[in-house]
């Protein structure tokens, strides 16, 4: 969505240059071809950018009017692997140097700089978004691990509490058996002895 917004901004900027000049049938062809090329590049996710950029480079060399929508295409091509292709777009500027208006040249260069800025910004935002989602996933995973560990600790604590209770019961039972049992046995023997003595 961000890429589409950036391309729409660049398209509007380039259309302002077209509106400043005389609009002809060739201008409409240029607009449609640039939109088509940019759309194809987005659809194929940059897999064929080299070929699509080369086609537009040839169109720029053939006709000056294609240079007007160059910022839109530069936006698609701006990656490290296609930097040589962007440099190749100096050729159409050199060929049409005498024919291009100064105000158009300045606008195209400014809009190309804007395209590069928007592309860098969009790439960084995409990287930050991926990092954010990775952090979210890892935090959920850690949360689940902590919940599991907490449950295990609670179960272990309950087990140790039950074990301590059983040990205390056994100690009390031993004490009762040892002390009270001996006292009862002694009392019974003494009662038996008293009965014998009284007879």
C-alpha positions in Angstrom: 0.0 0.0 0.0 2.9 2.4 0.8 4.5 1.7 -2.6 1.2 2.4 -4.3 0.9 5.7 -2.4 4.5 6.7 -3.3 3.9 5.9 -7.0 0.7 7.9 -7.0 2.6 10.9 -5.5 5.2 10.6 -8.2 2.6 10.1 -11.0 0.9 13.3 -9.9 4.2 15.2 -9.8 5.1 13.9 -13.4 1.6 14.8 -14.6 2.2 18.4 -13.5 5.1 18.5 -15.9 2.9 17.1 -18.7 0.2 19.6 -18.0 2.8 22.5 -18.1 3.6 21.4 -21.7 1.4 20.9 -24.7 -0.7 17.6 -24.2 -0.7 15.5 -27.3 -1.7 12.0 -28.2 2.0 11.0 -27.6 1.7 12.4 -24.0 -1.2 10.0 -23.4 0.8 7.1 -24.8 3.7 8.1 -22.6 1.5 8.2 -19.5 -0.2 4.9 -20.2 3.1 3.1 -21.0 4.8 4.4 -17.9 1.8 3.4 -15.7 1.8 0.0 -17.5 5.5 -0.6 -17.0 5.4 0.5 -13.3 2.4 -1.7 -12.7 4.1 -4.7 -14.4 7.1 -4.2 -12.2 4.9 -4.1 -9.1 3.0 -7.2 -10.2 6.1 -9.2 -10.8 7.6 -7.9 -7.6 10.8 -6.7 -9.2 11.8 -10.0 -10.8 11.9 -8.5 -14.3 12.9 -5.0 -13.3 16.1 -5.2 -15.4 14.1 -5.9 -18.6 11.3 -3.5 -17.8 13.8 -0.8 -17.0 15.7 -1.5 -20.3 12.5 -1.2 -22.3 11.8 2.2 -20.7 15.4 3.3 -21.3 15.0 2.5 -25.0 11.7 4.5 -25.1 13.4 7.4 -23.4 16.2 7.3 -26.0 13.6 7.2 -28.9 11.3 10.0 -27.6 12.0 12.9 -25.3 8.5 12.8 -23.8 9.2 9.5 -22.0 11.7 11.3 -19.8 8.9 13.2 -18.1 7.7 10.0 -16.4 11.2 8.8 -15.6 10.8 9.4 -11.8 8.0 6.8 -11.6 10.3 4.2 -13.3 13.3 5.2 -11.2 11.3 4.5 -8.1 10.8 0.9 -9.2 14.5 0.4 -10.2 16.1 1.9 -7.2 17.9 -1.1 -5.6 21.6 -1.9 -5.4 21.4 -4.5 -8.2 19.9 -2.0 -10.7 22.1 1.0 -9.8 23.9 0.6 -13.2 20.6 0.8 -15.0 19.7 4.0 -13.3 23.1 5.4 -14.3 22.3 4.4 -17.9 19.4 6.9 -17.9 22.0 9.6 -18.3 22.2 8.6 -21.9 18.7 9.9 -22.9 19.4 13.1 -21.1 22.6 13.5 -23.1 20.9 12.6 -26.4 17.9 15.1 -25.8 20.0 17.8 -24.1 19.3 20.4 -26.7 15.5 19.6 -27.0 14.6 19.4 -23.3 13.3 22.6 -21.6 15.3 23.7 -18.5 12.3 23.9 -16.3 11.3 20.3 -17.3 14.9 19.1 -16.7 14.9 20.7 -13.2 11.5 19.3 -12.4 12.5 15.8 -13.6 15.7 15.9 -11.5 13.8 17.1 -8.4 11.2 14.4 -8.9 13.8 11.7 -9.4 15.4 12.8 -6.1 11.9 12.6 -4.5 11.5 9.1 -6.0 14.8 8.0 -4.5 13.8 9.5 -1.1 10.4 7.8 -1.2 11.9 4.5 -2.1 14.5 4.6 0.6 11.8 5.6 3.2 9.4 2.8 2.0 12.2 0.2 2.2 13.2 1.3 5.7 9.5 1.3 6.9 9.1 -2.2 5.4 12.2 -3.4 7.2 11.0 -1.9 10.5 7.6 -3.5 9.9 9.2 -6.9 9.4 11.4 -6.4 12.5 8.3 -5.4 14.5 6.4 -8.5 13.4 9.4 -10.7 14.3 9.6 -9.1 17.7 5.9 -9.6 18.2 6.2 -13.3 17.3 9.2 -13.8 19.5 7.5 -12.0 22.4 4.4 -14.2 22.0 6.6 -17.3 21.9 8.5 -16.2 25.0 5.2 -15.4 26.7 4.0 -19.0 26.0 7.3 -20.4 27.2 7.0 -18.4 30.4 3.4 -19.4 31.0 4.4 -23.1 30.6 7.4 -22.6 33.0 5.1 -20.9 35.5 2.6 -23.7 35.3 5.4 -26.3 35.8 6.6 -24.3 38.8 3.1 -24.1 40.3 2.7 -27.8 39.8 6.1 -28.5 41.4 5.2 -26.2 44.3 1.9 -28.0 44.8 3.7 -31.3 44.7 6.3 -30.2 47.3 3.5 -28.8 49.5 1.7 -32.2 49.4 5.0 -34.0 50.0 5.7 -31.7 53.0 2.2 -32.3 54.4 2.6 -36.1 54.1 6.0 -36.0 55.8 4.6 -34.0 58.7 1.7 -36.4 59.0 4.1 -39.3 59.1 6.2 -37.6 61.7 3.2 -36.9 63.9 2.0 -40.5 63.4 5.4 -41.8 64.5 5.5 -39.5 67.5 2.0 -40.6 68.5 2.9 -44.2 67.9 6.2 -43.9 69.9 5.1 -41.7 72.8 1.4 -42.3 73.3 1.7 -45.9 72.3 4.4 -46.5 75.0 2.4 -44.5 77.6 -0.7 -46.6 76.9 1.2 -49.8 77.1 2.8 -48.7 80.4 -0.6 -47.7 81.7 -2.2 -51.0 80.8 0.7 -52.9 82.4 0.5 -50.7 85.5 -3.3 -51.2 85.7 -2.7 -55.0 85.3 -0.1 -54.8 88.1 -2.5 -52.9 90.4 -5.2 -55.5 89.8 -2.8 -58.2 90.7 -1.7 -56.4 93.8 -5.2 -55.5 95.0 -6.3 -59.1 94.9 
